[in-house]
Amino acid sequence: MERRDDFHLSFLTWNIYLGADLTPLAGGLTLAAVTQVFRQFLATKFPVRAKAIAREIASKKPDLIGLQEAERWELVIPYFPIVIYDFVELLLNELEERGLHYGVAALNNNQNVQNVLDSYGNKITFMDRDVILIRKEHRLKIINIQEFNFTTSFNGFLRGWSAIDVKLDGHIFRMINTHLEPFNPETRAAQATELINDPANCNLPLIITGDLNSTPNSTPYNIFIKSSFRDVWSEVGEGSGFTCCQASNLLNAVSTLNERIDYILFRNGWKPIEAELIGESQSDRTRTGLWPSDHAGVLSKLDLEGHHHD
């Protein structure tokens, strides 16, 4: 392992897509709605997408990864063994197959939708999760982990955040990963404020990765900027940086990314070096034409400048 005196680190944030548009469930967990959502989940083939996502990660080898919508689906089919789709496990296995060793540093369990029936008598359980993955190398040592849900939610749908404190050759920094509420701006702003008042309320060098569901200069975005956070993309990214969104079936022929809502934010002693999108090109699609996710990922390299823990 080479010695890196400049504390050069790379971060990736990526909403890897739960696999279905949940809008049909807004009117209640009816048989027709649940069946429609689950059919779309099966059609967007996460085990296949996991290979495409792993391929993108393998090409960049980020040190730390913040993933949103890292779901766990469970299907109980009558007279058949339980079928489990654990996005984190599937992705880690794909990375291992490529010789990359990542581990779960922190994972927050959010909304759990339990044992809803579809029109075929199948029971479906669905857990929304966000996760921080860390590349297993001895220089990065996790010394503190936090995993929480927001106290503010919209229509009772729990969302959350996790944070890790990482020691790097005597330096300590904190990484926070989150997914803010997509459907209600007031809730989004309240959740952003929670982050500022809780995990971000410290003097450590900070990184926030997340799907903030907020465009630049929106209220939640400005809550971070007014708290001295800086936006990696606006400083070193080239082009629009659009990260959202492809069609919910992931089969749109031409990319429909048209807004920037996924971010790497930083404060206290980081120097951004470069930033790029991943998963947004035609060549990133699966062999059957699926986009890897309905979002592009944001990858950035930063230097941690002379900060020691006091």
URURMO-V970366 format. One line per field, one symbol per residue. ss: DSSP state (~ for helix, > for strand, _ for the rest). psi: psi as a letter, one per 20 degrees, with the letter a starting at -180 (. if undefined). burial: I if it has 24 or more other ideal C-beta (glycine too) atoms within 12 Angstrom, else O. A space follows every 10 residues. Layout:
ss=???
psi=???
burial=???
//
This chain:
ss=_______>>> >>>>>_____ _~~~~~~___ ~~~~~~~~~~ ~~~__~~~~~ ~~~~~~~~~~ ___>>>>>__ _>>>>>____ __>>>>~~~~ ~~~~~~~___ _>>>>>>>>> >>>>>>>___ __>>>>>>>> >>>>>____> >>>>>>>>>_ ___>__>__> >>>>>>>>__ >>>>>>>>>_ ____~~~~~~ ~~~~~~~___ ____>>>>>> >_______~~ ~~~~~~___> >~~~~~____ ___>______ ________>_ _>>>>>>__> >>>>>>>>__ _~~~______ ____>_>>>> >>>>______
psi=pqpoijloqq qpppojoiiq pjghihjrmq ggggggghgh ghhjmhhghh ghghggghih lqhppoqqlm roqpooppkq qpppnohggg ghghgghjjp oqrohqpppc pooplqqaij jpppppppqq qpqppnqiho ppipppoqqq hprpkjopra qqqqpppnli qprpppproq phiohggggh hghgggiehj mrjqpqppqq oikprpjrgg ghgghikjqq oggigjqpah jpiqqrqhij jphqpkpjqo ipqoqqqmjq opgrqrqqji qhiiqrhjjp qhriqqqppq pqpoplpqp.
burial=OOOOOOIIII IIIIIIIIII IIOOIOOOIO OOIIIIIIII IIOIIIIIII IIIIIIIIOI IIIIIIIIII IIIIIOOOOO OOOOIIIIII IIOIIOOOOI OIIIIIIIII IOIOOIIIOO OIIIIIIIII IIIIIOOOII OIOOIIIIII OIIOOOIIII IIIIIIIIIO IIIIIIIIII IIOOOOIIII IIIIIIOIII OIOIIIIIII IIIIIIOOII IOIIIOIOII IIIIOIIOOO IIIIIIIIII OOOOIOIOOI IIIIIIIIII IIIOIIIIII OOOIIIOOOI IIIIIIIIII IIIIOOIOOO
//
